[in-house]
Amino acid sequence: MTLRAPDFAGEITALFTERDAALTDIAIIQPADPFLDMAGEDLRRRIFLTESETGANLCLRPEFTIPVCRDHIEKRAETPQRYAYLGEVFRQQREGGAEFFQAGIEDLGESDRALADARSLADAHALLARVLPGRVLQGTLGDQGVFEAVLAALGLPRGWQKRLTRAFGSQKLLQAALDDLANPQGAASLPRNVAGLVARGDMEGLAAHVGTVMEETGLSPSAGRTPEDIARRLIEKAELRSVRLTDAAMGALKSFVALRAPFADAGRRLAGFAAENGLILDEALEAFDARATRIEGEGLPLETLIYDAGFGRPLDYYTGFIFEIGAGQGLPPLVGGGRYDRLLTLLGAEAPIPGVGFSVWLDRVAALREARP
């Protein structure tokens, strides 16, 4: 039986028109590789995969951001553009069923990032206020850009910056990475000749050795990672194990991810954190303050917004501003969104295109509407 659109869908499409976001039509069957490469581990495990007649990897649409961006690129559309959508997405092992409706807006190509970020948050809040009148909405805001700026200012090697950034958005993964950084593991148990290649950082020699071993054991590179991939990862792990953060730097990193403040006080608290720890975060904080000013100008109820420095969302393509909106503690979020400035380039855009957007879980909204007295 085909899942029916929620009975309040008309209210949402009317809001899209009011907010100058054109409703777009996105195919349900999508190429799978972009999701497998960029959508995050949690979503990758829940995708419905299939193959075309030619053997290409396909999937049922698990979300809208990536296909909307691909469609924009394929049509060579001008920017800026605001795309709205309302339709089904498909994910395995999801509570309440594997098929549900999402709605949202993707804002592509707006050069004023502070304006676009604030507008995305305001669009999401307006949509929820329209379909859940009278509900007190609460927003949690984060910023991956500030997190990355802190990592750089602390002098972390690039490998550690990448690992911690990948973990951002998952409390479990981030804590595990911080634990490893605080207590580096000993050297891996490797054959003496391999350990020597790793210690010297001899990428070419190590890749050749790995390739020989794979050939001798009958393991085809096409079955997994290439010898170069394996060699690169072994050397990267050795470099990560060699890092020793000072107690002061580790304390600063832990205090940053624990920072939580009312939105109206967040800029001051971040500036105080930077000064207290001797970190130069000027560019990141200027961008944060510019966005805060724009958000204040949207007329949102600021007392319902919280800034959480350790807050992220488990999708690999986010790069900056991140947010969720819910209807109370203990309830799952109703909206998730954020900025993804690198995504369109990774999907094949000829030039960088900034982007920000959000999605609403309409099944969760419907459940709250039904529970209304």
N, C-alpha and C positions, 0 to 999 in steps of 0.2 A: 504494500500500500504506500502510495506517495505521501510524504509528509506535507501537511498543509502549512502555508505561511500564516503567521500569527494574525489574529483579527485586528490588531492595532498597526498593521503594516502601512495602512494609508496615512496614519499620523506621522510615521517616520518619513515616508516619501514626500509628504507636504513640507516637513522641516528641511529636507534636502533642497527643495526648490527655494525655500526662504533663505537658505544659507549659500545659494549659488553653487551647488555641487551637482553636476550632471550625473544622472543614474546611468551606469554602464552595465553591459551584459558580458559576463565572463563564462567561458565554456566550463562544464563540469569536469571533463577529462583533460588533464594537464600533463605536460612532461614532468617526470618525477625528479630528475636530477637536480634542478634548482632547489627543491625542497630538501632533498637529501644532503645537499652541500651547505645550505644557508639557514635552514629553519630551526635549528636547535635539536639537541638530543631527545628531549621529551616528545616533540612533535614527530621526529623521524621514526620513533618506535610505533607510532600510531597511524601511519599512513597506509591506505589501502592501495597496494601496488598491483600492476598488471603489465602486460606487454602488448605492443602493436604487432601487426602481421610481419613487420620487418625486424622485430626483436627490440625495438626501442622501449625504454622504461617509461611507463605511464602511471598515473595515479588518479584517484578521485580527489577533487579539489579539497585540501585540508584547511585552507585559509585563503584570504583574498589579497593580501598585500603583494605577494610575489606575482600572482597572475595579473593583477592590475598594472603593476610596473612593467611586466613583459609586454602586455598589450599596448601600453603607451609607447614603448620602444619600437615595437613592430610597426605601429601606425605612423611613426616619425612625427608624432603630435607636437605642436608647439607648447612651450611652457610660458608662464605657469598654467597649470590645469588642476581643477578639483574634481575628483571622481568619487561618486557615491555608489554604494552597492547594497543589495539586500537579497540574500539567497542561502542555499544549503551549503554546508561544509560537512566533511565525512572524516571521522577519526575512530580508530579502533579502541575498544575497551573504555569508553567514556561513560561515566555514571549518567544514567538517564537515556542511554542509547548512543548509537554510532553516527547518527545523522541529526543535525540540528541547524537552526538558522542563525546567521550573523548579519549585521548591518554595520556600515561604517563609512568613513570618508578618508580618502588618501589625497594629500595636498602636495603636488609635485612641482618643483621648479621655482618656488617662491624664494627670492634671494634674501629677503629680510627674515632670517630664521627665527628671531625673537617674536615677530608678528605671527608667523605661521605656527609656532609652538603654542602660543597663547590662544590662537584661533582654534587649533585642534582641541585643546582642553575645553574651551568654551563650547565648541560644537558638540562634543561628547556630553558635557553637562546639560546643554539645552535639550539634547535628544532624550536623556533620561528624565529630565524634569517634565518633558512633554508626555511621556508614556507612563510615568509614575508620579502624578501630581500629589503634592503634599508629603512626599517622602523626603527625609533629611538625607542628603547625599554626602559622602565623605571621600575625599581624594587623597591619595598618597603619591607624592612626586619624588622622582629621583633624577640623577644626571650622570650618565656614564662618562661624559666628557670631563666632569670634575674629578671623578674617580681616576681616570687615566692620567689627568694632570698631576694628581697627588703621587701616583706611581712614578711618573717621570721625575718629579721634583725630589723624591726620595732617593733618586739615583739607582733605581732597580735596573738590572740588565734587561735587554729587550725580551729575552726568553721568558723571564718572570713576569714582565708586563703583559705579554701575550697570554700566559697561563691564567693570571689573575683576572684579566679582562674577559677571557672565555668563561671563567667561573662566575663572573658578576651576574646576578639574577638568580643564582641558586645558593641559598644559605649553606647547604650541605657541602657543595663543591668549593665554595669560597672558604669555608672554615677548614676544609681539608688542605687547601692550598696554603693557607696561612700557617697551619700546623707544620706542613712540610718546610715552609720557609723558615719557621722558628727553630725547627729541629731537622736539619738536612739529613737525608738518609745516607748511609755509607755507600761506597762504590758498588756498582752492580757486579755480580760474580761473572766475569768474562774470561775466556781463554787469554793467556798472557799476550799472544800476538795481537789479538783484537783489542785488548786493553791498551796496548802500546799505540795502536793506530788512533784510538779514541783520545788518549791523553795528548797526542800530538796534533789533534784536530785534522788528521789527514783524510779529508772527505773522499778524495779520488781513490786512494789506496783502500780505504775501508769499504767503499762501494764495490770495488773490484773483488775484494775478498768475499763479501756477502753474496755477490753474484755467482762466484765459483761454488760456494757452499750450496746455494739454491739449486744450481745445475746438478751438482753431485747427488743431492737428495731428491731430485726430481720435482722440486717445487717451482711451478711456473710463476713468474712475476705477474702475469695477467690474473692470477688467482688472488692477489692481494697487493700489498705495497711493493714498489720497485726497490732494487738494491740501494738506489740513491735515497729513497724515502727512509729506509731503515737506517742507513748510515747517518743521515741528517738527524734523525731522532735520537740515536745513540749519543751523538756528540752534543746535542742540545741537552739531554738528560745529564750528561757529565758537567756541562757548564752550569746548569741549575743547581747541582749538588755542591758546586764550589762557592756559591754565594753565601755570605755571612752578613746578615743585617745587624747593625748595632741595636742595643736594647732601646735606645731613644727612637730610632727609625721604626722598629717594630711597634713600639708603644704608640707612635703617631699614627701608624697605619690602622691599628686596632681601634684607636679612639675615633678615627675618621669614620670607619664603617659602622661605629656605634652611635654616631651623631644623629639625633632626631630632634626636630624643632618645629614649632608652628611656622607655617609658610612665611608669615609676615616678619619673622625674626631670623629666617634662614640665612639671608645674605650676611647679616651682622655676625652670626655664629660661625659661618665659614671663614670670614675675614679674620675673626679672632683665632680660629684654629690655625690658619696659615701663619699669623704673627707669632703665636705661641710656640710653633714648631719650626720657625725660621724657613718656611717654604714659600717660594715665589709662585703664586697661582694667579697672577694679575689677569692674564688673558681669559682664563676660564671663569674667574669671578666677574669680570666685566660682562661676559656673555650671560652669565647667570643673572646678574642684576638687570641687564637689558630685558631679559625674558620676564623677570619678576615685575618690572614696570608695565610691560604689555599685559600681563595677566591681571594686574590690578585694574588696568583700564578696561578690561572686559566686563567688569561689574559682577564678578563671581563672589559668592560668600566666602571670603578669605579665611574666616575662622574655622571652616570645615576642611581646610587643606593642610596637610602635614608634609614637611620635607624629611625624607629618610635617606641619609647619605649611602647606606648600604643596600638600598632598594633597587632592584633591577627586574627584568622580565626574561624568562628562559627562551629567548629567540636570538640566534646568532647575529642577526643583521642590525641590531640597534647600535647607535653610535653616540647618542646625546641624551636629550630630554626623554624621560620615561614616566608614565603615569598609569594609575588604576583608579577607578571610581567604584565605590560600593554603597550599600544601603545599611551598613551597620557592622559592628564587630561580630566575628564568628560566621558571617555570611560570605560566600564566594564573591569575587569581584564581578561587577556587571559590565565594565568597560576596561579594556587594556589598550595602551597605545604608546607611541614614542617616535623618535627621529631615527632615520636610517639613511644617512647621506652617502654611504658607500654602496648601497644595494643596487642601484640602477647601473652603476659602472660594472659591477660584478655580473649583472645580467646581460651586459653587452652594449650599453649606451656608449655612444662615441665620445661624449663629453660628460663630466660629472653633473648630476642633477640632484639637488637636495630634495629630501622627502620627509614627510611626517604624516602620521595617520593614526586611526584608532578603529577598534572593532567592538561591537556590543554583542554579548551572548543573549540572544532573544528568548531562549528557553528559560533562562534565569529570570529575566524580566517578566515573562508570562507567569511564572510561578509566584512572584511577588504580587502581580496584579490579581491573581486568583485568591491569594491569601488576604486581600484587603477586606476589612470588615464591611 
